[in-house]
Amino acid sequence: MSSSPERTNASGTAELNTFPKLLLHHAQTRGAKIAMREKDLGIWQAWSWSQVLDEVRALACGLAALGFKAGDKLAIVGDNRPRLYMGMAAAQCLGGIPVPLYQDSVTKEMAFVIDNADVRYAVVEDQEQVDKLLEIREENPSIKHILFDDPRGLRHYDYPFLDSIDKGQEMGREYDQANPGFFEQSANSSDGGDIAIMLYTSGTTGNPKGVVLTYDNVIITARNGIIREGLTENEEVLAYLPMAWVGDNLFSYAQSLVAGFTVNCPESGATILTDLREIGPTYYFAPPRVYENMLTQVMIRMEDASRIKQHLFHYFMDLAKRVGTRILDNKEVSAGQKLLYKLGDFLIYGPLRDVLGLNRIRLAYTAGEAIGPEIFDFYRSLGINIKQLYGQTEGMVFICVQPDGEVYPDTVGTPAIDVEVKIHDSGEVLYRSPGVFHSYYKNPDATAATKTEDGWVFTGDAGYFAENGHLKIIDRAKDVGKLLDGTMFAPKYIENKLKFFSFIKEAVAFGNQREYTCIFVNIDLEAVGNWAERRNLAYSGYIDLADQDEVYELIQGCVDKVNEDLSHDPLLCKSQIRRFLVLHKELDADDGELTRTRKVRRSFIEERYAPLVEALYAGVPKCHIETQVKFEDGRTGMLAADVKIREAKQFTPVAKAS
């Protein structure tokens, strides 16, 4: 806790530089306004700002009654639930530090974070998460108390350290009555320089690191984002991405508490699209894969439509591609085109936005991976103001964002407010901002290797500024290599080009210090399955579908198109894909192949599937592989397959690499 006096602004009033102070402020100034909603059993439940404060107050005092003190860590585990967000606020009101964990983490992954972060208390969603913590507690008895939200299945769990959140709040109300003034004093005692939260990195190449962020890091960055985009207290957002991810912490928690807008929690992962349509958010974030899946669903539905509807759809979508983005960016188009676009909006675009739940969108972001230009342009042509941003946990998300009217598919925008960006001599992107993290928890060496003494952060990404002043990201700096002939090899760049196709869910590129580039492909089971069914191709599951010759022909078309595109790139024209295979199983985080944020662990995959990698470079037509997999119920088993390998078409470089 900071011992410095509370900061004031120019008018002499207390500065709203922590989340507890912001919560108290909203309850006082807009107490009746809806702060949060949750869909439960098909019905939307709502909490006003005053009610949120009452819930947080009771939970904070309940934690205090259980011994929670300033500096203690509180694990938060579960889907997006109002009472889990309230748990984060309750810990902060006591001077504690919330540590959100990925809800789909296996016990071993969760145990590492709990041990590394020195977690002593936990607020979790349901029986699944309680069971994981009980297993962890057998090895790590430092966990003093667990509170759960959903009591289903927990009736006979008789542990002195396990209670419902309801029971915790009941204890809290008694504690509050017995200790008048405690909550207000505690909630107002933190300052902007104090630690607000710890968020763990995805751990692409090893164990995740705890990113320590102060209130100033989070709140100043959140406020700058609000200012840049003109967000207000009237925004509606859907909180559906993992609470452990920095983006959710910014968009669904920090910016809501700074601006005072409403956060909506879906009933479950299966109902997100339905809940999205019911809420109609005005402010939305999704990674590229979500937008790709939405577009895939649209195209699948159009295949079922009548010929007249298909004709109208394609006619007006062609029109939208020509003029929709220009209209969105307030650029000049003819009166006739405007009139036709309005007709298209009535017949096609408006109903389509309604179906997608995006009709009220004022601002939508995408980040994390590159998004396909065709996909990007599709949404913008519908009048949806979707923009790319570039950020990372260590900078509280915002590093660069695309300004209105300057939105390009191949850039990530210009530096955000108060952010400086420069390119190191090595080509790595560096930045400095108010959001630069405090440190990696208990890891001074990693902190020193990432952040310089004067506050510059090495992103680990290779990039450059284009002529229009926008930042372009090529690849992860450590992943950029060279083929044996010296050609640049940028695996993520190639992988993203492949993932632009709806039939390809994941791709893994190999080629560094090798003669040529080869690729593993994961097909998208839903998209390819629908494609196969329309062609009367029978299949029994992923393995069977992935092995079919017709599917290989489909993927070959995607690979060849990427090679054609690469042939026009002067730096990468010689890194065209030479050989590829369709992997016999879907890459899975539970098998260690992906991080919890679905980033490919390339080195792990190369080691795990070494026989397949060597077969790609040996020129053989197929390779037998046996792989151990982990099932959802925790059991393990073996998958065996004969994986076919195909040659890709090579294109003559249009421009010689320099």
N, C-alpha and C positions, 0 to 999 in steps of 0.2 A: 504494500500500500504506500502511496505517496504521502509524505509528511508536509508537502507544500500547501499553502493556503489555497482555498478555492479561487479559481480564476474568474474574473468578471469582464464583461465587455465594456464598450465605451459608455453605455448608459448606466453602468454601475450595477446591473443585474447579473445574477449568476450565469456563467457561460454553460450552454448545454453541450458539454464535451464528453459525456458518458451516456450509455444506454439507460441506466437507472434514472438519471436526470431527465432524459428525453421522455421516458415513460411517464414520470410524474407530471411533466409539462403537458403531454397530450391528454392525460386524464383530467387535467385542470382546464385546458383550453378547448378541447373537442371531445369531452367525455362521452357524449351520447353517440358519436360517430362510430360506425362499424370498423373495428380494427382487424378482426379475423373471422373467417368462416371455415367450417368443416362439414363435409357431406358424410352423414352417418345414417346407415340403413335407408339410403335414398332421400334423406331430408337434410337440407342445409341448416346447420346450427350456427348462430352468430354470437360474437362477443364484442361489446363496445370497448372503447379505450378504458373507461372506468371499470368495466368488468374484468378486463385483462389485468389491470393494476390490482384489483382485489384478489384475483387468482394467484398472481405472482407474489403478492404480499403474503398470502397464506402459505404458499409453497416455500418461500424464502424463510419464513419464520419456522416452518416445519423442519427444514434442513438445519436451521440453527439449533432447534431442540434436539436434533440427532447428533449434534456436535460439529456440524460444518462451520468452518471458520475462514476468515480472509486468507487467501493464498491457496486454499484447498482446490483440488481439481474435481470437476463433476463430468463424468462420461454421459453423453447423450446418444442413445442408440434406438433407431427405429425409422419408420417412414415419416413423412412430413405430417406432424400432428401438432395442433395448437398447444397442447400441454407440454410437448417437448420443447417448443420454442419458449414457452413460459418457464420451463426448467432452466434454459440458458439464461433468461433474464433474472430468474431467482438467484442463481449462482452469482451473477454479476452484482446484484443488489447487496450481496454479503461480502463483496470483495473477492469472490472466488473466480475461478477460471473454467468456463465450459470447454469440454473436449469432445466435439461430435465425432462419432465413428461411423464408418460405412455399415449400413444395416445388413448387407449381404456378405459381410466378411465372415470367413470361417473362423473357428475358435482360435486357431493358432495366430492368425493375423490380428485378431482383436486383442489377444493376450499380450502381443508385443507392444501395442500402443498403450494399453492400460499400465503395463509395467514401466515402459519408457516415460510416460507422462506422470507417473506417481499418482494415479487416480485412486481416490479413497471412497468416493460416492458415485452412484449412477442413477440416472432416470431413464427408463427404457419403455418401449411400447408394449410388448406382449410376452407371451410364454416363450416364444422362440428365442428372444433376446435374454430372458431370464435364464433359460437353460444354458446358454453359452456362458453367461457370467458365473453361474453356479459351478460349471466345469472349470472355469478359469480360477475361481476362488479356492478350489481344492489345492492349486499350486501357488496361488497368490492371495493369502488371507488378509492382505492389507486393505482389501475392499471392505469398508465398514458397514455400508448400508445400500440397499437397492430399493428404488421405488418404481412401480410399474403403472402403466396407464390402463391397459385392457386386461380385465381380470379373468377372461375366458381361459379355462384349462388350469387355473392356478389355485382353485379352491382348496386343494389338499396339500399345497406346498406350505409346510410348517417350519419356517426358519425365523429365528429372532431378528435377523438382519434384513428381512424382506417384508415390505408393506406396499399397499396401493398408494397412488398419489393422493387419492381421497383421504386415506388415513393420515398421510403426511400433512395434508392441508388442515385436517381436523386438529392435529397436534399443534400446527402452526397458529391457528386462531387462538388456541389456549395460551400459547407462548406469547403471542402478540398482546393479549389482554394482561398477562402477568408482567410484561416488559414494555410499558407505554413509551413511545418515542424511539424504541430500538430500530424499527424498520426505517424510519425517515433518516435517522442519523447515519445508519449504515449505507443507505442508498445514496446519500449525498456526500459520502466521505471519499469516494474515488475521484481521480482527476484524469485529464486527457493522456498523461504520460504513463498511466498504469496499464497493466496487461488486461486486454479485453477477452481474448480467446486464443486457443491453440488449435491450429488446423494442420493435419498431417498430409504430406505430399503423397503422390500415388505410388512412389517406390518403384519406378520403371526398371532401375538397374540394381536395386538392393532394398534394404529395409527403408520404410518411409521415415521422413524427418519431421519433427514437430516444429511448425512455423509459428513463432510467438509474435502476436500482433497487438499493438496498443490501441486504446480508444482513439487516439489521434490518427493512427494509421488507417483505421477503419472508417471513422466518422468523417474526417476531412475528405477522404477519397469518395465516400458515398455522397457527400454534399456536392463535391465538384461535378460528379456525374449527373446529379439532379439539376444543377445549374446549367451545364452544357446542353442537356436535352430538354430543359423546360418542364420537368416533371412536377406534378402538384399532389396535394393530398387526395385528389379525386381519382388517382390511378387504381386499377384493379390488377393484381398479379395472381398467377397460379403457381403455388409452391409444390413442385413435384420432383425436382432433382434432389439427389442425396444431400441431407443436411450437413454431412461432413465435407462437402465440396465448397470451395471458397465462393463460387458463383452464387449458390443458394444463400450463403451467409450474407453476401452483399445485397442481392436483389430482393430476397424474401424477408430479411431481418434488418440489416443495417439501413438500407434506403427507406424501408417502411417506417422505421423508428425516427429517421431524420425528417422525412417528408410528411408522415402521418397518413400514408395511404393504406389500402386494405389488402390483406394477404388471404388467399383462399387455398385450403388443403383438400385435395381430391379424396374420394372414398377409398380408392385403392389404385394400384398400378394398372389394373385392367379397365378402370373406368375413366382414365385420364382424358381421353378424347371426348367422351360424353360430358364430363364435368367441364371441360374446356368450352364446349358449345354452350352450356348452361350459364357459365359465368361471363363469357365474352370479355376476356382481359383486354386492358388498354396498353399494357406494358408486358412484354413477353420475352423470355430467353429460351433458346433450345440449341443443343449441339446440332451440327449438320445432319447426323443420322436421323434425328427426329423429323426434320424437314423433308429428308429423302423418303422416309417411311410414309409421311403424309401424302407426298406426291405419288408414291407407288400405289397407295390405296385409291387415289383419285383415278389413276390410269387403269387400274383393275376394274373399278366401277364403270368407267367409260366403255370398256370392252363388253360389258353386259347391257349397255344402253342400246336404244333403237338406232337405226341408221340416220334418221333425221337429227336426233340429238347428237350423235357423233359428228355429223356434218357441221351443225351449229357450233359445237364445242371447238372443233379444230379451226373453223373459219374465224371465230372471235379470238381464239388464243393466238392465232397467227397475227391478227390485228394488234392484240395486246403486246406481243413481242416487239412489234414495230414502233408503237407509240406509247404504250402504258408506262414504261419507265421514264420517258421524256415528260409525260404529264405529271407523274409523281415528283419529278425534280423541277417542276415549273419551267420547263423548256418549251420552246415554240413548236406547236403543231398546227396543222390547218384546221379550219372550222369544221370541214367535213369529217376529218379524222376524229375530232372531239365529239361530234354528234354520234358517229358510229361507235366510239368507245363508250359513250353514255348508254347507248342501246345494248352494247355488250355487257355493261355493268348491270343492267336490269335483267337481262336474260341469263347470263353466265357467271360473270365475276362476283356479283353480290351473293347469289345463291351458293357459289362455291366457297366464298369466304365464310358464309354462315355454316356450311357443312364442316369446315375445318375449325370453326370456333374462333376465327380471326377477324371478324367483321368490325370489331370496335378498336382494333389495334392502332395505336398512334406511333408506337415504337417497338420494334422487335430486334433482338440481337442474336447473332450466332458467333461461336468461337470454339476453340479447342482443336479443331482440325480445319483444313481448307474445305470450302463448300464448292461444289461444281458450279461453273458459270451458268449452265442451263437451268439448274435448280434455283440458283440465286435470282436470275432474271425472271423465272416463272413467277415467283412470289411478288417481286417488285412490279412486274407487269400487271398484276391483279390490284395494284394500288396499296400493297402492304409495305410499309416503310421498314424493311429488314436491312440491317447494317452489320458489318463485321467489326468485331473488336479484338484486340490482342492484349493478353494479360497473363498473369500467373499468380499463384498463391502468395509468393514473396512480395508482390506489389499490390496486394488487395485488388486484384483483377485488372484495374484500368491502367494500361500503358499507352495504347493507341486506340482510337475509335474513328470511324468514318464520319466526316461532317455531312450534314444534309446537303444534297446537291452535288456531292463529290463522292459518290459511291461506286467503286470499281470492284469487279469480282476477284481481281488478282492482287489486291492490296489489303492491308489491315488498317488503313487510315493514317491520321496524323496524331502527334502526341496529345494526350488528354490534358486537361487543365492542371497546371503546376508540375507537369511531367517533362523531364528532359530526356532525350534519346540520342545516342551516338553509336557509331559503328567502330568497333575496335579494329586495330590493324589486321587481326586474324580473320575479320569478317563477322565476329560475334556481336550481337546486339546488346548494348548496355543501356540502363536507364537509371534515373534518380527522381524520386518523388516523395510527397508526404506519406505515401502508402508503403514505403520500403520497410520491410519487416524488422522487428527488434533483434531477433536472433533465431537460430535453430536451438531448440531446447536441449540442454546438456551436450551440445556439440559445437564447441568454440572453433574447432579446426574447420568444419564445414562452413560455419558462418564466415570465417576469415577468407575462405576460398571463394565464397560467393559474393560477399559485400566488402567493398573497399572502405578504408577509413573515412573517406569523404563522401560515403553514401551511394556510390555507384554499384549497381547489381549486374552481375553477369547472368544473362538469361539462359545461356546454353543453346540459343538459336542463332543460326546464320542468316543474315539478311542484308538488305541495302535499301537506300532511299531512291525511289524512282524519280524521273524528271518532274513529275507533278507534286513532289514533296511528300508523297505517301510512302509508308514503310512496306516493303515486300519481305516476306519470310520464305527462305528457301527450304530449310530443313533444320533438324537438330544439329548443332555444330559438331558434336562428337560423332554423329552418324554420317556426316559428309565425308566420303572417302574418294578413292580413285580406282578405276579399273587398271589392269596391268599396263595398258597402253597410255595411261595418264589421264584418261577422260574422267571428268568429275562424275561421281556416283552419289546421288541424293535419294536415298531409299524412300523416305517419307513422301517426298514430292511425287515419286512414281506411284507409291501406294495410294496416295490421295487421288491421283488421276484415275486409277482403277476403281476406287470406291465411289467415284462420281456416277458410275453405272448402278442402277437399282438392283441388278442381278448379283452384284458383288458386295458382300457384307464386310469382309476383311481381306487384306492382302499383306504379304510379307516379302520384301525384296532382299535379294542377296547379290553381291557383286564386288564388294570391297576387296582389293588385291586379288581379284579373279579375272579371268579372261573376258567374261561378259556377264550380263544381268539375267538372273532367273527369279521366278516368282512362285510363291504359294498363294493360292486363292481359296477363300471361303465363300461359297455361294450363299445368297440370302434365301433361306428355305421357303419363305412365304412367296416372294416374288418369282423365284424359279419354279416353285411348286405350282403356282397358278399358271405360269407359262406352259409347264408340262401337261397339266390337266387339259388345257385348251387344245393340246395337240394329241390327246389321248395316249400319253406316255404313262404307263403304270409304274409306280415305285412304292417301296415299303417304308422308306424313311430317308434320312439325310444321306447315309452311306450309299444306299442304292441309287438315289437321285444323282449324287455327285459323280458316280462312276459311269453314267450313261453317255454314249457317244454324242447324242444330240445336245446334251448339256455342255460337253466339251466344245462343240461347234459354236454354241451360243457364247461361251466365255472367250473362245478364240477371236470372235468378232470384236469383243471389248478390248482384248489385249492388242490386237492389230490396230485398232483405232488409236490407242495410247501410243503405240510405236510411230504411227503416222504423225501424231502431234509432236512427239519428241524429235522427229526428223527435222522439224522447223526451228528447234532450239539450238543456237550455236554452241552452248555449253554442254548440252546433254544429248545431242543428236546421236552420239556413238554409244550411249548407254541404253539403247533400245533393248527390250526384253527378248532374249534369244529362246528360252525354253520356259515352260510353265507346267504346273500341275494343279488339280483341284484336290485340296486336302480332304482326307476321308472323314474328318470330324470337325465340328465347329470349335474354334478357339474359345477357351473358357477361362475365366478368372479363377474358378475353383481348382483348375489344373495348373495354375501358375503361369498360363500363357498370356494373359491380359492383366492389367491392373484393374482396380475397382472402378476406375474412370474409363475403362476400355481402351487403354493405350497398350500397344503391342510390346511385349517383352522380347525384342528381336533376338538378343543373344541367347536367352533361355530356349526359345523356339529352335534356333539353329542347333543348339546342343541336343535338345530333346528329339529332334527329327533329323539327326545327322545322316542316317542312311538315305533319306529322301533328298537332302541337299547334295550329297555326293553323287546320287543317281542323276540329278539334274545336270551336273557337270561331266558325268561319265558318258553321256550320249545314249544311255539305254532307254528303251521304250516304256518300261514299267519297273516298279520296285515294290517288294513285299515289306510291310511295316506292321509291327505290333506295338500298341500303345496302351499304357495303363491310364484309366480315367476314373474320376470320382463322380458318383451319382448323387442326386439331390438328397437322398436319405443317408449319405455318409459312407455307403459301401463303395468299394473299388472293384473294378473289373478290367478286362482286356478287350481291346478292339483290334481286329486284324483285317488287313485289306491289301489288295494288289492295286497300287495307285498308278494310273497311266500318266505318261509324260508326253507333252506335245511341243512341237516346234512352232514358234511364232513367226509371222511374216516380217521381213526386214525392209526398211525403206531407205532409199538413197538420201543422205543428208542434203537438205536444201541449202544450208549455210555451213561452211566449214567451221569446226570448233577452233577457237583461238588458242 
